[in-house]
Structure formats: structure tokens, C-alpha cells
Amino acid sequence: MVLHFNPNPGEPMTIACLWSHWTHASEPELYSFAAITDDPRAAILATGHTRCVISIRDENVREWLSPERATKERLEQILSARVTPYYEHRIAA
């Protein structure tokens, strides 16, 4: 079953992500990227999904994008102060 999730309110979301660039002399370059997830709200968990992306607040974006200027505790605060829309869902296929 394929589900379609639609955040309500339907505003643009800024998803917390991590990326890395790895190089090795005998291997091709590797760029990696991952969205940060957390335990889902009950409505998402009820559909069988065990993770949900973290959407950070607009006022924290600049700080999130400059992690060298923030402490680990501050970055965790940004993730904890997330935007938590209600995700409407329907069967898509």
C-alpha cells in the first residue's frame, strides 16, 4: 500500500538534514545526505510508519546551517523546537 501524506497546514517545510562529502584516493567521491527523523505522532504511527521527518522553525534555519557556531545542546534544542503539523493521509496506490 502506498500512502500520500499532506501536512496541514500546507506551508513549506524546512527539513533538518545532514550531509557529508567523502573522498579516498582509490574510490570515487561520495556525497551523502539524510533527513533527520524522530518518532512519529500517533496518527502517522497508526499507518505503520515508524519515523517522521523533523521540520525546523524558520527562525532557527540560519543557526542550523552554521553548526560550528552552536553547541550540541543548542542543536538539540533546535530539533526539539520543531514544527509539528498534522499529517493528513490517504491511500495513493
C-alpha positions as YAML, in Angstrom:
chain: A
units: angstrom
residues:
- id: 1
  name: MET
  ca: [0.00, 0.00, 0.00]
- id: 2
  name: VAL
  ca: [1.28, 3.46, -0.90]
- id: 3
  name: LEU
  ca: [0.19, 6.35, 1.31]
- id: 4
  name: HIS
  ca: [0.26, 10.05, 0.47]
- id: 5
  name: PHE
  ca: [0.91, 12.35, 3.46]
- id: 6
  name: ASN
  ca: [-0.04, 16.02, 3.31]
- id: 7
  name: PRO
  ca: [1.00, 18.34, 6.16]
- id: 8
  name: ASN
  ca: [-1.73, 20.58, 7.50]
- id: 9
  name: PRO
  ca: [-1.26, 23.50, 7.47]
- id: 10
  name: GLY
  ca: [0.11, 23.09, 3.96]
- id: 11
  name: GLU
  ca: [3.01, 25.52, 4.29]
- id: 12
  name: PRO
  ca: [6.57, 24.91, 3.04]
- id: 13
  name: MET
  ca: [8.62, 22.86, 5.48]
- id: 14
  name: THR
  ca: [12.33, 23.20, 6.24]
- id: 15
  name: ILE
  ca: [13.54, 19.67, 6.90]
- id: 16
  name: ALA
  ca: [16.54, 19.17, 9.19]
- id: 17
  name: CYS
  ca: [19.23, 17.30, 7.25]
- id: 18
  name: LEU
  ca: [22.85, 16.22, 7.45]
- id: 19
  name: TRP
  ca: [25.23, 15.87, 4.55]
- id: 20
  name: SER
  ca: [28.79, 14.72, 4.05]
- id: 21
  name: HIS
  ca: [31.41, 14.60, 1.33]
- id: 22
  name: TRP
  ca: [33.77, 11.63, 1.47]
- id: 23
  name: THR
  ca: [36.90, 11.09, -0.58]
- id: 24
  name: HIS
  ca: [39.52, 8.36, -0.79]
- id: 25
  name: ALA
  ca: [42.41, 8.09, -3.23]
- id: 26
  name: SER
  ca: [41.25, 4.76, -4.69]
- id: 27
  name: GLU
  ca: [37.50, 5.42, -4.64]
- id: 28
  name: PRO
  ca: [35.16, 7.89, -6.38]
- id: 29
  name: GLU
  ca: [33.84, 10.84, -4.42]
- id: 30
  name: LEU
  ca: [30.75, 10.17, -2.35]
- id: 31
  name: TYR
  ca: [28.20, 12.78, -1.38]
- id: 32
  name: SER
  ca: [25.68, 11.59, 1.19]
- id: 33
  name: PHE
  ca: [22.54, 13.20, 2.52]
- id: 34
  name: ALA
  ca: [19.97, 12.20, 5.14]
- id: 35
  name: ALA
  ca: [16.86, 13.81, 6.58]
- id: 36
  name: ILE
  ca: [16.75, 13.71, 10.37]
- id: 37
  name: THR
  ca: [13.77, 11.79, 11.70]
- id: 38
  name: ASP
  ca: [12.14, 11.08, 15.04]
- id: 39
  name: ASP
  ca: [9.32, 9.01, 16.44]
- id: 40
  name: PRO
  ca: [6.06, 9.90, 14.67]
- id: 41
  name: ARG
  ca: [2.86, 11.26, 16.14]
- id: 42
  name: ALA
  ca: [0.13, 8.71, 16.82]
- id: 43
  name: ALA
  ca: [-1.73, 9.36, 13.52]
- id: 44
  name: ILE
  ca: [1.38, 8.51, 11.47]
- id: 45
  name: LEU
  ca: [2.32, 5.56, 13.66]
- id: 46
  name: ALA
  ca: [-1.18, 4.16, 13.14]
- id: 47
  name: THR
  ca: [-0.45, 3.91, 9.38]
- id: 48
  name: GLY
  ca: [2.57, 1.70, 10.04]
- id: 49
  name: HIS
  ca: [5.27, 4.35, 9.64]
- id: 50
  name: THR
  ca: [7.79, 4.33, 12.47]
- id: 51
  name: ARG
  ca: [9.68, 7.55, 11.61]
- id: 52
  name: CYS
  ca: [8.79, 11.14, 10.69]
- id: 53
  name: VAL
  ca: [10.97, 13.96, 9.32]
- id: 54
  name: ILE
  ca: [11.80, 16.87, 11.61]
- id: 55
  name: SER
  ca: [10.79, 20.29, 10.30]
- id: 56
  name: ILE
  ca: [12.71, 23.11, 11.96]
- id: 57
  name: ARG
  ca: [11.33, 26.58, 12.63]
- id: 58
  name: ASP
  ca: [12.21, 29.36, 10.18]
- id: 59
  name: GLU
  ca: [13.90, 31.41, 12.90]
- id: 60
  name: ASN
  ca: [16.37, 28.55, 13.52]
- id: 61
  name: VAL
  ca: [17.43, 27.85, 9.93]
- id: 62
  name: ARG
  ca: [20.44, 30.16, 9.86]
- id: 63
  name: GLU
  ca: [21.77, 28.70, 13.12]
- id: 64
  name: TRP
  ca: [21.16, 25.12, 11.89]
- id: 65
  name: LEU
  ca: [23.13, 25.87, 8.73]
- id: 66
  name: SER
  ca: [26.09, 27.17, 10.79]
- id: 67
  name: PRO
  ca: [26.57, 24.33, 13.29]
- id: 68
  name: GLU
  ca: [30.18, 25.28, 14.00]
- id: 69
  name: ARG
  ca: [28.83, 28.31, 15.89]
- id: 70
  name: ALA
  ca: [26.39, 26.31, 18.06]
- id: 71
  name: THR
  ca: [26.81, 23.84, 20.87]
- id: 72
  name: LYS
  ca: [25.49, 20.30, 20.67]
- id: 73
  name: GLU
  ca: [22.89, 21.26, 23.26]
- id: 74
  name: ARG
  ca: [21.69, 24.19, 21.12]
- id: 75
  name: LEU
  ca: [21.38, 22.00, 18.03]
- id: 76
  name: GLU
  ca: [19.33, 19.52, 20.06]
- id: 77
  name: GLN
  ca: [17.11, 22.43, 21.22]
- id: 78
  name: ILE
  ca: [16.51, 23.41, 17.59]
- id: 79
  name: LEU
  ca: [15.42, 19.85, 16.79]
- id: 80
  name: SER
  ca: [13.18, 19.75, 19.87]
- id: 81
  name: ALA
  ca: [11.52, 23.09, 18.99]
- id: 82
  name: ARG
  ca: [10.28, 21.60, 15.72]
- id: 83
  name: VAL
  ca: [7.23, 22.46, 13.67]
- id: 84
  name: THR
  ca: [4.70, 19.65, 14.13]
- id: 85
  name: PRO
  ca: [1.96, 19.79, 11.51]
- id: 86
  name: TYR
  ca: [-0.86, 17.30, 11.42]
- id: 87
  name: TYR
  ca: [-0.28, 14.91, 8.51]
- id: 88
  name: GLU
  ca: [-3.45, 14.11, 6.63]
- id: 89
  name: HIS
  ca: [-3.05, 10.90, 4.66]
- id: 90
  name: ARG
  ca: [-4.82, 8.87, 2.00]
- id: 91
  name: ILE
  ca: [-4.15, 5.73, 0.04]
- id: 92
  name: ALA
  ca: [-2.28, 6.77, -3.11]
- id: 93
  name: ALA
  ca: [-1.92, 3.39, -4.83]
...
